[in-house]
Amino acid sequence: MKESIISIVLAAVLILTIITFDRTRNASSKTLTACYSPVIIIDAGHGGEDGGAVANDNTAEKDINLSVSLKINDILSLFGFKTCMIRETDKLIYDVSATTMRQKKNSDLHNRHKMMDEYENCLYLSIHQNKFEDSRIWGAQTFYSPNDEQSPILAEFIQSEIISLIQPDNTRVIKKTGTSVFVIYNATKPAVMVECGFISNPQELKKLKDDKYQNEMSFAISNGVINYYISEVKNGSEV
Ligand SMILES: [Zn+2]
């Protein structure tokens, strides 16, 4: 983790340099916020009535999603990013008019998606856990929106940080989401979904429930976001 700590410290220095630089620019220039620093929307998948995937020991995906998302929020906030949590507690985000489970889930997904329109400059980071019938299958995988050209770039930064920092044997590559992943598929901003691991794999489930491992996973994902941000600033793009 030493290299990663160096890398995140360098990231912090760069961010502070840019912030300082921006404060010296004249009033007619776009502000740093408008030009560079995106709001990171952190979406802890599922919640409330919707547990998501459930492991053999009854661990619900929604709880791991929330725990990892809160940690990512802490890390990115620490480094000066503006963040927006879709949920900070165990709930779905549906309209009061929704009564059936189908209506609630539908309303929830549309409301999550709407958050991308709240900020002109934002990234959407969705956190989920995977499940598969073969319990040997393991490993984190990052999915991206096929409807936004920056999304695969962001996904690649995150996937490579997860592999280099905590899963050197993971051979998974980034993948487009299909239409079934409504929020990410229909993204209007850079948007990715990180499936942190398989709760159907007993060894990986044990890790995913572990606070220290969750810290490492959150750190790797956050580092991927920071590296993406730095590369976009270097390229002179607005992110
Ligand atoms: Zn899920």
Boltz pocket constraint, residues with backbone or C-beta under 6 A from the ligand:
constraints:
  - pocket:
      binder: B
      contacts: [[A, 45], [A, 46], [A, 52], [A, 53], [A, 61], [A, 127], [A, 128], [A, 129]]
      max_distance: 6.0
